[in-house]
């Protein structure tokens, strides 16, 4: 049925080897269960494979088989809550095996391919529209105090920045809201659709503040920014279009930038570290 690409799933480590080996049989199983016919070459990201298919009535769809962890487990639940409003439609799913049958979108056309002004209008609109309450099944966003992590790495970040992020993050978590949020909204995960011009895919759902989700829209397409002023202008545009609380968005973005900066140093990701360092300084409250 499918051939899993060489190297797929390596990022997940040895614990995913058995799951990776099971993907061909899972694809066969769910094509039979949901009466699907393969209709194109297999696609994949880091933790999921996607097979274009046609349903028994001839309508196009995709079969997604995803690695199940705390970030992906509630993807189908979130898609049901959002009910296709700005988001890819969920047609069927199997929680036990991480199988989702989804509306087919144009994977060759994302918001990476359009002028940034259009990309901001669409993603800001999604931040505004996806504002429903989260049920108790969704995990709440957290923020680990960065001071210990910074010390463990030899204090590479300024002490005042880390101290401020620790205090702010604790307050933000304590007073966070209960909106269903996609913590990983970015331009590559918004694809061209038929029902709407653009539809979001691959959410990583959390319960908390809408403002938590701004920062991926800053570090993605970071190279197009015209210095600190351009970064501030993009942030302001997202807050305006998304109807966000500007100061809360600034605080969350600063805290997440500090957290991600430390992660980049741990993982030796110098290019992304440059982006989040710039975000840290430009949007420090």
Secondary structure by P-SEA (a helix, b strand, c coil): cccccccccccccccaaaaaaaaaaaaaaaaaaacccccccccccccbbbbbbbcccbbbbbbbbbbbcccccaaaaaaaaacccccccccccccccbbbbbcccccccccccccaaaaaaaaaaaaaaacccccccccccccccaaaaaaaacccccaaaaaaaaaaaaaaaaaccccccccccccccccccccccccccccccccccccccccccccccccccccaaaaaaaaaaaaaaaccaaaaaaaaaaaaaaaaaaaaaaaccaaaaaaaaaaaaaccc
